[in-house]
Amino acid sequence: MLEEYLVTEGFQIEFINDGYSGAQKACSDKYDLIILDVMLPEMSGFEVLRSLRGNSIKTPVIMLTARGNDVDRIVGLEMGADDYLAKPFNPRELIARIRAILRRTKTERANAMKPANVSKIIVGDVEMDISTRIVICAGERVELTSVEFSLLENLLKNAGKLVSREELFKNALGRELSPYDRSVDVHVSKLRKKLGNNENGIERIKTIRSVGYLYTCVSENVKDAV
């Protein structure tokens, strides 16, 4: 049913009905986006996602989870999913999520192909190369998902300033904030774990309760490199 609906919306779809075949296909072919159900035969959706991210497949993934199961949603996001949708859902909501992610990835590809006025952002011991999408932290390369990269980019560009959750939803996920949606919070939590504390042992990303996040820094250590 979902395949038929997406085709009528103009998408080119390839449908795989078991996790093992889906993981093999996703690792061998190039796709713009993957819709991944948690409940799959052969391999669960979580196992498929772990396989994809373990093989450095960075294709955006939307997880479909059981109704009201917050644990499934959080686990999926922590494992590298870009977004999630709980079943049952309105197909229009899924279309909106798909289009939001495709708009964001299209913009990212376009920006990577054209010269930028600022190609690097350096804040303390973190260096982000916008054109190559490489992040170095304390001298070590950090592998980030597309959403994590976008979140960090927004936070670094506003280092020392509060960035609201609404801004992060719009700029990193490509959609508006909806009530009770904790997607950004889970992505930021994972980003914290990957980066660790800053060179002074202070938490890099501070939570401003009920408002947003702030990337801590000393103003003199923030600079853009051409």
C-alpha positions as CSV (number, residue, x, y, z in Angstrom):
1,M,0.0,0.0,0.0
2,L,2.8,2.4,0.9
3,E,4.6,1.6,-2.3
4,E,1.5,2.3,-4.4
5,Y,0.9,5.6,-2.6
6,L,4.5,6.8,-3.1
7,V,4.5,5.9,-6.7
8,T,1.3,8.0,-7.3
9,E,3.2,10.9,-5.6
10,G,5.9,10.7,-8.3
11,F,8.6,8.8,-6.5
12,Q,10.6,5.9,-8.0
13,I,10.4,3.1,-5.5
14,E,12.2,-0.2,-5.0
15,F,10.4,-2.4,-2.4
16,I,12.2,-5.1,-0.4
17,N,10.2,-7.1,2.1
18,D,12.9,-8.6,4.3
19,G,15.7,-7.0,6.3
20,Y,18.6,-9.1,5.0
21,S,17.9,-8.5,1.3
22,G,17.2,-4.8,2.1
23,A,20.5,-4.4,3.8
24,Q,22.4,-6.0,0.9
25,K,20.5,-3.8,-1.6
26,A,21.0,-0.6,0.3
27,C,24.8,-1.3,0.5
28,S,25.2,-2.1,-3.2
29,D,23.0,0.5,-4.9
30,K,22.6,4.3,-4.5
31,Y,19.4,5.6,-3.1
32,D,18.2,9.1,-2.2
33,L,16.4,7.9,0.9
34,I,15.5,4.7,2.7
35,I,12.2,4.0,4.5
36,L,12.9,1.3,7.1
37,D,10.3,-0.6,9.1
38,V,11.4,-1.8,12.5
39,M,9.4,-5.0,12.2
40,L,11.0,-7.0,9.3
41,P,11.7,-10.8,8.8
42,E,15.3,-12.1,8.5
43,M,16.8,-8.9,10.1
44,S,15.0,-6.3,12.2
45,G,15.0,-2.7,11.1
46,F,17.5,-1.9,13.8
47,E,19.9,-4.6,12.6
48,V,19.6,-3.3,9.0
49,L,20.3,0.3,10.2
50,R,23.3,-0.9,12.2
51,S,24.6,-2.7,9.1
52,L,24.2,0.4,6.9
53,R,25.9,2.8,9.3
54,G,28.6,0.2,10.0
55,N,29.3,0.1,6.3
56,S,29.4,3.9,6.1
57,I,26.2,4.1,4.1
58,K,25.1,7.6,4.9
59,T,21.8,7.6,2.9
60,P,19.1,9.3,4.9
61,V,16.8,6.9,6.8
62,I,13.2,7.3,8.0
63,M,12.3,4.6,10.6
64,L,8.7,3.4,10.9
65,T,8.1,2.3,14.5
66,A,5.3,0.8,16.5
67,R,2.6,3.1,17.8
68,G,3.6,4.9,21.0
69,N,6.9,3.0,21.4
70,D,9.2,5.8,22.4
71,V,12.0,3.3,23.0
72,D,12.0,2.2,19.4
73,R,12.1,5.8,18.2
74,I,15.0,6.8,20.5
75,V,17.0,3.7,19.7
76,G,16.6,4.3,16.0
77,L,17.7,7.9,16.2
78,E,20.7,7.0,18.4
79,M,21.7,4.3,15.8
80,G,21.8,6.9,13.0
81,A,18.3,7.2,11.6
82,D,17.5,10.7,10.4
83,D,13.8,10.7,11.4
84,Y,11.0,8.5,12.6
85,L,7.3,8.1,12.2
86,A,5.0,6.1,14.5
87,K,2.4,3.7,13.0
88,P,-0.4,4.2,12.2
89,F,0.4,7.5,10.4
90,N,-1.2,9.8,7.8
91,P,0.6,9.1,4.5
92,R,0.7,12.8,3.9
93,E,2.9,13.2,7.0
94,L,5.3,10.6,5.6
95,I,5.4,12.5,2.2
96,A,6.1,15.7,4.1
97,R,9.0,14.1,6.0
98,I,10.4,12.6,2.8
99,R,10.3,15.9,0.9
100,A,11.9,17.8,3.9
101,I,14.8,15.4,3.9
102,L,15.2,15.4,0.2
103,R,15.2,19.2,0.1
104,R,17.9,19.3,2.8
105,T,20.1,16.7,1.1
106,K,19.7,18.5,-2.3
107,T,20.8,21.7,-0.7
108,E,23.8,20.0,0.9
109,R,24.9,18.5,-2.4
110,A,24.5,21.8,-4.2
111,N,26.6,23.6,-1.5
112,A,29.3,21.0,-1.7
113,M,29.6,21.5,-5.5
114,K,29.9,25.3,-5.5
115,P,32.7,27.5,-4.1
116,A,31.8,28.9,-0.7
117,N,32.9,32.1,0.9
118,V,33.6,30.2,4.1
119,S,34.6,26.6,3.7
120,K,35.7,25.9,7.2
121,I,34.4,26.7,10.7
122,I,36.9,26.4,13.6
123,V,35.7,26.6,17.2
124,G,38.4,25.6,19.8
125,D,39.6,22.2,18.9
126,V,36.7,21.5,16.5
127,E,37.3,22.1,12.7
128,M,34.4,21.6,10.3
129,D,35.0,21.6,6.5
130,I,31.7,22.5,4.9
131,S,32.7,21.5,1.3
132,T,34.1,18.0,2.2
133,R,31.8,17.5,5.2
134,I,34.7,16.4,7.3
135,V,34.8,17.2,11.1
136,I,38.0,17.0,13.1
137,C,37.7,17.1,16.9
138,A,40.9,17.2,19.1
139,G,42.9,16.1,16.1
140,E,40.7,13.0,15.3
141,R,38.2,12.7,12.5
142,V,34.6,12.3,13.7
143,E,32.0,10.4,11.6
144,L,28.7,12.2,11.6
145,T,25.4,11.5,10.0
146,S,23.9,14.1,7.7
147,V,21.5,15.4,10.5
148,E,24.3,15.5,13.0
149,F,26.5,17.4,10.6
150,S,23.7,19.9,10.0
151,L,23.1,20.3,13.7
152,L,26.7,20.9,14.5
153,E,27.1,23.4,11.6
154,N,24.2,25.4,13.0
155,L,25.6,25.3,16.5
156,L,29.2,26.2,15.5
157,K,28.0,29.1,13.3
158,N,26.3,30.5,16.4
159,A,28.9,29.4,19.0
160,G,28.3,31.2,22.3
161,K,24.7,32.0,21.3
162,L,21.5,30.3,22.1
163,V,20.0,28.4,19.2
164,S,16.3,27.5,19.7
165,R,14.9,24.0,19.1
166,E,12.6,25.5,16.4
167,E,15.6,26.8,14.5
168,L,17.4,23.4,14.7
169,F,14.3,21.6,13.5
170,K,13.9,23.9,10.5
171,N,17.6,24.0,9.6
172,A,18.7,20.5,10.4
173,L,15.6,18.4,9.9
174,G,14.0,20.6,7.3
175,R,10.6,20.7,9.0
176,E,8.7,22.6,11.7
177,L,8.8,21.6,15.4
178,S,5.8,19.5,16.4
179,P,4.6,18.9,20.0
180,Y,6.3,16.1,21.9
181,D,8.8,15.5,19.1
182,R,12.2,14.8,20.7
183,S,14.1,14.0,17.4
184,V,16.6,17.0,17.7
185,D,17.2,16.2,21.4
186,V,18.2,12.6,20.6
187,H,20.5,13.7,17.8
188,V,22.1,16.4,20.0
189,S,22.7,13.8,22.7
190,K,24.5,11.5,20.2
191,L,26.5,14.4,18.9
192,R,27.6,15.2,22.5
193,K,28.8,11.6,22.9
194,K,30.8,11.7,19.7
195,L,32.5,15.0,20.5
196,G,33.1,14.6,24.2
197,N,33.9,17.6,26.4
198,N,35.9,20.5,25.1
199,E,39.6,21.0,25.7
200,N,39.0,22.6,29.1
201,G,36.8,19.7,30.2
202,I,33.6,21.7,29.8
203,E,30.5,20.4,28.1
204,R,30.5,21.5,24.5
205,I,26.7,21.7,24.0
206,K,24.7,23.0,26.8
207,T,20.9,22.5,27.1
208,I,18.9,25.6,27.8
209,R,15.9,24.0,29.3
210,S,12.7,24.2,27.2
211,V,14.3,26.6,24.8
212,G,17.3,25.2,22.9
213,Y,21.0,24.6,22.9
214,L,24.2,26.6,23.1
215,Y,27.7,25.6,21.9
216,T,30.1,26.8,24.6
217,C,33.3,28.7,23.5
218,V,35.7,31.5,24.2
219,S,34.9,34.1,21.5
220,E,38.6,34.4,20.6
221,N,38.6,30.8,19.6
222,V,35.9,31.1,17.0
223,K,36.8,31.8,13.4
224,D,35.9,31.1,9.8
225,A,38.5,30.0,7.3
226,V,38.2,30.6,3.6
